[in-house]
Amino acid sequence: MELQQLRLFLAAAESESFTRGARRAFVSQPALSASIAKLEDELGVKLFTRNKRNVVLTPAGRTLLERATRIVEECNKARDELKHHDQQRMIRLGVINTLSISHVARLIEPYRRENRRLRLQVFDASKEEMEKLAESGRIDMALTLLTDRPGNGRRFTHSKPLFSESYSIAMATHHHLSKSPLLTLADLENEPFVSRSHCEYRQMLQHLLKSTGTRLNVAYVTNQDDRALSLVEQGVGIAIVPEHYDSPNIVKRPLTELSAKRSIGFEWGVSENQDEVDRFVDFASTARWPD
């Protein structure tokens, strides 16, 4: 068992794909597949089960994941300590606060592990707050809502889309509307509604409600998504959420009148930390994002 084998194993396990794992590790997919096959042969166990869309760790693979993570972490730590950098590496990243924290954690944690001497500062912000952070030079890049606005006059002139998604109505699994495959605004009028006050859909929704003469029964207003989802799970009300929000205790249904989508990705401009920004963007493109 070699260290490079463990690195390739971790790349595939964390990205849930041999293709994305190979890009993350800067090797060809056949090379990664061959390395993992050799590792499985040496250990005498299967580490992954494979399907058409991704790869999943077997029980043996999950056991190795824990140990391989510690081994690679220690090797990276030793490597970085011996380099004796004169200047600490840094990225200041803004993250839009309507992106599920689980997706943010799955991106940040493995990157920090691979770059132990990197100082990664993360700022949670709304779209409007993100603009102020960017223009004041307090962040190097943003994981945010992408728009079609021209870059003239803006500090962040480069972008890379990661995924796009629609909005859905979220409700508790036992909610009576969960039996309907498709909902309309009329279905929502008498339902207690949990309003996510920080979400970018609000102006669009208000225009839609005004144009159709619909009034929602707002029962709770919050700017915290974990609280909004918890309220929905407990049956306090229903909510409009981005499609990637998920929980075993909620179901989501499309709304006929709400066809808008949003695009999530990176924005950045010229920065003194440009090399770090470029590396992080390349790394993030190998992560598994919502389909």
ZAGUVO-251463 format. One record per residue: x, y, z of N, C-alpha, C in turn; residue in three letters. Coordinates in steps of 0.1 Angstrom, whole numbers, padded with zeros to 4 digits, always signed. Example, Ala and Ser with C-alpha at 12.3 -4.5 7.8 and 13.67 -1.06 7.14 Angstrom:
2
+0132-0057+0078+0123-0045+0078+0132-0033+0078ALA+0128-0022+0071+0137-0011+0071+0129+0000+0079SER
END
This chain:
291
+0008-0012+0000+0000+0000+0000+0009+0012+0000MET+0007+0021-0010+0015+0033-0011+0007+0046-0008GLU+0014+0056-0005+0007+0069-0002-0001+0074-0013LEU+0004+0073-0026-0003+0078-0037-0016+0070-0039GLN-0016+0057-0036-0028+0049-0037-0039+0055-0028GLN-0035+0058-0016-0044+0064-0006-0049+0077-0010LEU-0041+0085-0016-0045+0098-0021-0056+0097-0032ARG-0053+0088-0041-0063+0085-0052-0076+0079-0047LEU-0075+0070-0037-0086+0065-0031-0095+0076-0024PHE-0089+0085-0017-0096+0096-0011-0102+0105-0021LEU-0095+0108-0032-0101+0116-0042-0113+0110-0048ALA-0114+0097-0051-0125+0091-0056-0137+0090-0046ALA-0133+0087-0033-0143+0086-0022-0150+0099-0020ALA-0142+0110-0019-0148+0123-0016-0156+0129-0027GLU-0152+0126-0039-0159+0132-0051-0170+0122-0056SER-0171+0110-0050-0181+0100-0054-0180+0097-0069GLU-0169+0098-0074-0168+0095-0089-0153+0093-0093SER-0151+0083-0101-0137+0081-0106-0133+0092-0115PHE-0142+0097-0123-0139+0108-0132-0135+0121-0125THR-0144+0125-0116-0141+0137-0108-0129+0135-0099ARG-0127+0123-0094-0116+0120-0085-0103+0121-0093GLY-0103+0117-0105-0091+0117-0114-0087+0132-0117ALA-0097+0140-0119-0095+0155-0122-0089+0161-0109ARG-0095+0157-0098-0090+0163-0085-0076+0160-0082ARG-0072+0147-0086-0058+0142-0083-0049+0145-0094ALA-0054+0151-0105-0045+0154-0117-0039+0142-0123PHE-0047+0131-0124-0043+0119-0131-0054+0115-0141VAL-0051+0106-0150-0061+0101-0159-0071+0092-0152SER-0083+0091-0157-0093+0081-0151-0087+0067-0151GLN-0082+0062-0162-0076+0048-0162-0066+0046-0152PRO-0057+0057-0149-0047+0055-0139-0053+0054-0125ALA-0063+0062-0123-0070+0062-0110-0077+0048-0108LEU-0084+0044-0118-0091+0031-0117-0081+0019-0115SER-0069+0020-0122-0059+0009-0120-0054+0009-0106ALA-0051+0021-0101-0046+0022-0088-0055+0017-0077SER-0068+0020-0079-0078+0015-0069-0080+0000-0071ILE-0080-0005-0083-0080-0020-0085-0069-0027-0079ALA-0057-0021-0080-0045-0027-0074-0046-0027-0059LYS-0051-0016-0053-0053-0015-0039-0063-0025-0034LEU-0074-0027-0041-0084-0037-0037-0078-0051-0038GLU-0070-0053-0048-0063-0066-0049-0054-0069-0038ASP-0046-0059-0034-0037-0060-0023-0044-0063-0009GLU-0055-0056-0007-0063-0057+0005-0072-0069+0005LEU-0075-0074-0007-0084-0086-0008-0099-0082-0005GLY-0103-0069-0007-0117-0065-0005-0120-0055-0015VAL-0134-0054-0018-0139-0043-0027-0141-0031-0019LYS-0136-0020-0024-0137-0007-0017-0148+0002-0022LEU-0153-0001-0034-0164+0007-0040-0174-0002-0047PHE-0187+0002-0047-0196-0004-0056-0199+0007-0066THR-0201+0003-0079-0202+0012-0090-0215+0012-0096ARG-0221+0023-0099-0233+0024-0107-0231+0034-0119ASN-0241+0037-0126-0240+0045-0138-0236+0060-0134LYS-0240+0065-0123-0239+0079-0120-0227+0082-0110ARG-0224+0073-0101-0213+0075-0092-0208+0062-0086ASN-0199+0064-0076-0194+0052-0069-0197+0054-0054VAL-0199+0043-0047-0203+0044-0033-0193+0034-0025VAL-0189+0039-0014-0180+0031-0005-0187+0019+0000LEU-0180+0008+0000-0185-0004+0007-0182-0003+0022THR-0186-0012+0030-0182-0011+0045-0167-0012+0046PRO-0160-0020+0038-0146-0020+0039-0140-0007+0035ALA-0146-0001+0024-0141+0012+0020-0143+0023+0030GLY-0154+0023+0037-0156+0033+0048-0146+0031+0059ARG-0142+0019+0062-0132+0016+0072-0119+0022+0068THR-0115+0019+0055-0102+0025+0050-0103+0040+0049LEU-0114+0046+0046-0116+0060+0045-0111+0067+0058LEU-0115+0062+0069-0112+0068+0082-0097+0068+0084GLU-0091+0056+0082-0076+0055+0084-0068+0062+0073ARG-0072+0061+0061-0065+0068+0050-0065+0083+0052ALA-0076+0088+0057-0077+0103+0059-0067+0107+0070THR-0066+0100+0080-0056+0103+0091-0042+0102+0085ARG-0039+0092+0078-0025+0090+0072-0021+0101+0063ILE-0030+0104+0054-0027+0115+0044-0026+0129+0051VAL-0035+0131+0061-0034+0143+0069-0020+0145+0075GLU-0016+0134+0082-0003+0135+0088+0009+0137+0078GLU+0008+0131+0067+0018+0132+0057+0018+0147+0051CYS+0006+0152+0049+0005+0166+0044+0011+0176+0055ASN+0007+0173+0067+0012+0182+0078+0027+0182+0079LYS+0033+0170+0078+0048+0169+0078+0054+0176+0066ALA+0048+0174+0055+0053+0181+0042+0053+0196+0044ARG+0042+0201+0049+0041+0216+0050+0050+0221+0061ASP+0051+0214+0072+0060+0219+0082+0074+0220+0078GLU+0078+0210+0069+0092+0210+0065+0095+0220+0054LEU+0085+0226+0048+0087+0235+0037+0091+0249+0043LYS+0087+0252+0055+0090+0265+0061+0087+0277+0053HIS+0075+0278+0049+0071+0289+0041+0073+0302+0049HIS+0078+0312+0042+0080+0326+0048+0067+0333+0048ASP+0058+0330+0039+0045+0338+0039+0034+0328+0039GLN+0024+0330+0048+0013+0321+0049+0003+0323+0037GLN-0002+0311+0031-0011+0312+0021-0025+0315+0026ARG-0033+0322+0018-0046+0326+0022-0056+0327+0011MET-0069+0324+0014-0080+0326+0006-0091+0332+0015ILE-0097+0343+0010-0109+0348+0017-0121+0346+0008ARG-0130+0337+0013-0141+0332+0005-0154+0336+0011LEU-0162+0343+0002-0176+0346+0006-0185+0335+0001GLY-0195+0330+0010-0204+0320+0006-0218+0325+0008VAL-0226+0324-0002-0240+0329-0001-0248+0320+0010ILE-0255+0327+0018-0262+0320+0029-0274+0312+0026ASN-0277+0311+0013-0288+0302+0009-0283+0289+0002THR-0270+0287+0004-0264+0274+0000-0263+0265+0012LEU-0268+0252+0010-0269+0243+0021-0255+0241+0027SER-0254+0242+0040-0241+0241+0047-0234+0227+0045ILE-0242+0217+0042-0236+0204+0039-0227+0204+0026SER-0232+0212+0016-0224+0213+0004-0211+0221+0006HIS-0212+0232+0015-0201+0240+0018-0190+0232+0025VAL-0195+0224+0035-0186+0216+0043-0179+0206+0035ALA-0186+0199+0026-0180+0189+0017-0169+0195+0008ARG-0170+0208+0005-0160+0214-0003-0148+0219+0005LEU-0151+0225+0017-0140+0231+0024-0131+0221+0032ILE-0138+0212+0038-0130+0203+0047-0119+0195+0040GLU-0122+0188+0028-0111+0181+0022-0100+0191+0016PRO-0104+0203+0012-0094+0212+0007-0085+0217+0018TYR-0090+0220+0030-0082+0223+0041-0073+0212+0045ARG-0078+0200+0044-0069+0188+0048-0058+0187+0038ARG-0060+0189+0026-0049+0188+0016-0040+0200+0016GLU-0044+0211+0022-0036+0223+0023-0035+0229+0037ASN-0028+0222+0045-0028+0224+0060-0023+0238+0063ARG-0014+0244+0055-0008+0257+0058-0016+0269+0052ARG-0027+0265+0045-0036+0275+0039-0045+0281+0050LEU-0046+0294+0050-0055+0301+0059-0068+0304+0051ARG-0078+0296+0053-0091+0298+0045-0101+0305+0054LEU-0104+0317+0051-0114+0325+0058-0127+0324+0050GLN-0138+0321+0057-0151+0320+0050-0161+0330+0057VAL-0167+0337+0048-0177+0347+0052-0191+0343+0047PHE-0200+0341+0056-0214+0338+0052-0221+0351+0050ASP-0228+0352+0038-0234+0365+0035-0245+0364+0025ALA-0254+0374+0025-0265+0374+0015-0259+0379+0002SER-0266+0379-0009-0261+0384-0022-0257+0398-0021LYS-0265+0406-0014-0262+0421-0013-0250+0423-0004GLU-0249+0415+0007-0237+0417+0015-0225+0412+0008GLU-0226+0402-0001-0215+0397-0008-0209+0407-0017MET-0218+0415-0024-0214+0426-0032-0205+0436-0025GLU-0209+0439-0013-0202+0449-0005-0188+0443-0001LYS-0188+0430+0003-0175+0424+0007-0166+0424-0005LEU-0171+0421-0017-0162+0421-0029-0157+0435-0032ALA-0166+0445-0032-0161+0458-0036-0152+0464-0026GLU-0153+0460-0013-0144+0466-0003-0131+0458-0002SER-0129+0448-0010-0117+0440-0010-0115+0431+0001GLY-0126+0428+0008-0125+0419+0020-0126+0404+0017ARG-0130+0401+0004-0129+0387+0000-0122+0386-0013ILE-0116+0374-0016-0109+0372-0029-0118+0366-0039ASP-0128+0359-0034-0137+0352-0043-0150+0349-0036MET-0161+0346-0044-0174+0343-0038-0180+0331-0044ALA-0186+0322-0036-0194+0311-0040-0209+0317-0039LEU-0215+0320-0050-0226+0329-0048-0236+0327-0060THR-0247+0335-0060-0257+0335-0070-0251+0342-0082LEU-0251+0336-0094-0246+0342-0106-0257+0349-0113LEU-0254+0361-0118-0264+0368-0126-0258+0372-0140THR-0266+0378-0148-0262+0381-0162-0257+0395-0163ASP-0255+0402-0151-0250+0416-0152-0236+0417-0158ARG-0234+0427-0166-0220+0429-0171-0210+0432-0160PRO-0198+0429-0163-0187+0430-0153-0181+0444-0152GLY-0185+0453-0161-0180+0467-0161-0182+0474-0148ASN-0171+0478-0142-0172+0485-0129-0173+0476-0117GLY-0173+0464-0119-0174+0454-0108-0160+0449-0105ARG-0156+0446-0093-0143+0441-0090-0142+0426-0094ARG-0153+0419-0093-0153+0405-0097-0157+0404-0111PHE-0148+0401-0120-0151+0401-0134-0151+0387-0140THR-0147+0377-0133-0146+0363-0137-0156+0354-0130HIS-0161+0344-0137-0171+0335-0130-0170+0321-0136SER-0174+0312-0128-0175+0298-0132-0188+0291-0126LYS-0197+0288-0135-0210+0281-0130-0207+0267-0124PRO-0213+0264-0114-0212+0250-0108-0225+0242-0110LEU-0236+0248-0107-0249+0241-0110-0260+0251-0110PHE-0271+0247-0116-0283+0255-0116-0295+0247-0110SER-0305+0253-0104-0316+0246-0098-0328+0255-0098GLU-0340+0248-0096-0352+0255-0095-0356+0256-0080SER-0368+0262-0077-0373+0262-0064-0385+0253-0063TYR-0387+0248-0050-0398+0239-0048-0406+0243-0035SER-0417+0237-0033-0425+0238-0021-0421+0227-0012ILE-0415+0230+0000-0411+0220+0010-0422+0219+0021ALA-0425+0206+0025-0435+0204+0035-0431+0191+0043MET-0437+0189+0054-0434+0177+0062-0440+0165+0054ALA-0433+0153+0057-0437+0141+0049-0452+0137+0051THR-0457+0141+0063-0471+0138+0066-0481+0149+0062HIS-0476+0159+0055-0485+0171+0052-0495+0166+0041HIS-0507+0171+0042-0518+0166+0033-0515+0170+0018HIS-0507+0181+0016-0504+0185+0002-0493+0176-0004LEU-0487+0167+0004-0476+0159-0001-0482+0148-0011SER-0495+0146-0010-0501+0136-0019-0503+0142-0033LYS-0501+0155-0035-0502+0161-0048-0489+0162-0055SER-0488+0157-0068-0475+0157-0075-0471+0172-0079PRO-0481+0181-0080-0478+0194-0085-0488+0204-0078LEU-0482+0215-0074-0490+0225-0067-0492+0238-0074LEU-0503+0245-0071-0505+0259-0076-0505+0269-0065THR-0505+0281-0068-0505+0292-0057-0519+0291-0050LEU-0529+0287-0056-0542+0286-0050-0542+0275-0039ALA-0533+0265-0041-0532+0254-0030-0526+0259-0018ASP-0518+0270-0019-0510+0275-0007-0517+0286+0001LEU-0528+0291-0004-0535+0303+0002-0538+0301+0017GLU-0543+0290+0021-0547+0288+0035-0537+0280+0043ASN-0525+0278+0037-0515+0270+0045-0506+0279+0052GLU-0503+0276+0065-0493+0284+0072-0480+0283+0064PRO-0474+0295+0062-0462+0297+0054-0450+0301+0062PHE-0439+0295+0060-0426+0299+0066-0418+0307+0056VAL-0417+0319+0059-0410+0328+0050-0395+0329+0053SER-0387+0326+0043-0372+0327+0044-0368+0341+0039ARG-0367+0350+0049-0366+0364+0046-0353+0368+0038SER-0343+0360+0038-0330+0363+0032-0329+0357+0018HIS-0339+0350+0013-0337+0343+0001-0340+0352-0011CYS-0333+0350-0022-0334+0359-0033-0347+0358-0041GLU-0355+0348-0038-0368+0346-0045-0379+0355-0041TYR-0377+0363-0030-0388+0370-0023-0394+0380-0033ARG-0385+0388-0039-0391+0399-0048-0399+0392-0060GLN-0393+0381-0065-0400+0374-0076-0413+0369-0071MET-0414+0363-0059-0426+0358-0053-0436+0369-0051LEU-0432+0380-0045-0441+0391-0043-0448+0396-0055GLN-0440+0397-0066-0445+0401-0079-0455+0391-0084HIS-0452+0378-0082-0461+0367-0087-0474+0368-0079LEU-0473+0370-0066-0485+0370-0057-0494+0382-0061LEU-0488+0393-0064-0495+0405-0067-0502+0404-0081LYS-0495+0398-0090-0501+0396-0104-0512+0386-0104SER-0513+0377-0094-0523+0367-0094-0534+0370-0083THR-0532+0380-0075-0541+0383-0065-0541+0373-0053GLY-0530+0367-0051-0529+0356-0041-0523+0362-0028THR-0528+0357-0017-0522+0361-0004-0518+0349+0004ARG-0506+0349+0009-0501+0338+0017-0503+0340+0032LEU-0505+0329+0039-0508+0330+0053-0494+0328+0060ASN-0487+0340+0061-0473+0339+0067-0474+0337+0082VAL-0469+0325+0086-0469+0321+0100-0456+0324+0108ALA-0445+0324+0100-0432+0325+0106-0422+0331+0096TYR-0415+0341+0101-0404+0347+0093-0391+0345+0099VAL-0381+0340+0091-0368+0337+0096-0357+0339+0086THR-0345+0343+0090-0334+0344+0081-0324+0333+0083ASN-0328+0322+0089-0320+0311+0092-0326+0298+0085GLN-0318+0292+0076-0324+0281+0068-0326+0269+0077ASP-0316+0266+0086-0318+0254+0095-0331+0255+0103ASP-0334+0268+0107-0346+0270+0115-0358+0268+0106ARG-0358+0273+0094-0369+0272+0085-0372+0257+0082ALA-0361+0249+0079-0363+0235+0076-0368+0228+0088LEU-0364+0231+0100-0369+0225+0112-0384+0228+0114SER-0388+0240+0111-0402+0243+0113-0410+0236+0103LEU-0405+0234+0091-0412+0226+0080-0413+0212+0085VAL-0402+0206+0090-0402+0192+0094-0412+0189+0105GLU-0414+0199+0114-0423+0198+0125-0438+0201+0121GLN-0440+0204+0109-0453+0207+0104-0459+0221+0108GLY-0450+0230+0111-0455+0244+0115-0460+0251+0102VAL-0454+0248+0091-0458+0254+0078-0450+0248+0067GLY-0453+0254+0055-0446+0250+0043-0437+0262+0039ILE-0427+0259+0030-0418+0269+0026-0413+0267+0012ALA-0409+0278+0006-0403+0277-0008-0388+0277-0006ILE-0381+0266-0011-0367+0264-0009-0360+0261-0022VAL-0347+0263-0023-0340+0258-0035-0340+0243-0036PRO-0340+0238-0048-0342+0224-0050-0332+0215-0042GLU-0320+0219-0040-0310+0211-0034-0312+0209-0019HIS-0320+0217-0013-0323+0215+0001-0329+0202+0003TYR-0325+0194+0013-0330+0181+0015-0330+0177+0030ASP-0339+0168+0033-0340+0162+0046-0349+0150+0045SER-0346+0139+0053-0355+0127+0052-0369+0130+0057PRO-0371+0141+0064-0384+0144+0070-0392+0154+0062ASN-0388+0158+0051-0396+0167+0042-0397+0161+0028ILE-0407+0166+0021-0409+0163+0007-0410+0176+0000VAL-0407+0176-0013-0407+0188-0021-0416+0186-0033LYS-0424+0196-0037-0433+0196-0048-0431+0208-0057ARG-0431+0207-0070-0430+0219-0078-0442+0227-0078PRO-0440+0240-0080-0451+0250-0080-0453+0254-0095LEU-0465+0253-0100-0468+0255-0114-0464+0269-0119THR-0467+0279-0111-0464+0293-0115-0450+0297-0112GLU-0442+0289-0106-0428+0293-0102-0418+0286-0111LEU-0414+0292-0122-0406+0285-0131-0391+0290-0131SER-0389+0300-0123-0375+0306-0123-0365+0296-0117ALA-0353+0298-0122-0341+0290-0117-0330+0299-0113LYS-0321+0294-0105-0309+0302-0101-0297+0294-0104ARG-0286+0301-0107-0273+0295-0110-0263+0298-0099SER-0256+0288-0094-0247+0290-0083-0233+0287-0089ILE-0223+0295-0085-0210+0293-0090-0200+0303-0083GLY-0188+0304-0088-0178+0312-0083-0177+0325-0091PHE-0174+0336-0084-0170+0349-0090-0157+0353-0083GLU-0148+0359-0091-0136+0364-0086-0130+0375-0095TRP-0120+0382-0090-0113+0392-0098-0098+0390-0096GLY-0091+0401-0100-0076+0401-0098-0074+0402-0083VAL-0065+0393-0078-0062+0393-0064-0047+0390-0061SER-0043+0395-0050-0029+0391-0046-0028+0376-0042GLU-0039+0370-0040-0039+0356-0038-0044+0348-0050ASN-0041+0353-0062-0046+0347-0074-0043+0333-0076GLN-0031+0328-0073-0028+0314-0075-0036+0305-0067ASP-0039+0310-0054-0047+0302-0045-0061+0301-0050GLU-0066+0313-0055-0080+0313-0061-0081+0303-0072VAL-0072+0304-0081-0072+0295-0093-0072+0280-0089ASP-0064+0277-0079-0063+0263-0074-0076+0258-0068ARG-0082+0268-0060-0095+0264-0053-0106+0262-0063PHE-0107+0271-0073-0117+0269-0084-0115+0256-0091VAL-0103+0252-0094-0101+0239-0101-0105+0228-0092ASP-0102+0229-0079-0105+0218-0069-0121+0217-0068PHE-0127+0228-0067-0142+0228-0065-0149+0222-0077ALA-0143+0223-0089-0150+0218-0101-0150+0203-0101SER-0142+0196-0092-0142+0182-0091-0151+0177-0080THR-0158+0186-0072-0167+0182-0062-0180+0178-0068ALA-0188+0170-0061-0201+0166-0065-0211+0176-0062ARG-0217+0183-0072-0228+0193-0069-0241+0187-0073TRP-0252+0194-0069-0265+0189-0073-0267+0188-0088PRO-0274+0178-0093-0276+0176-0107-0285+0186-0113ASP
END
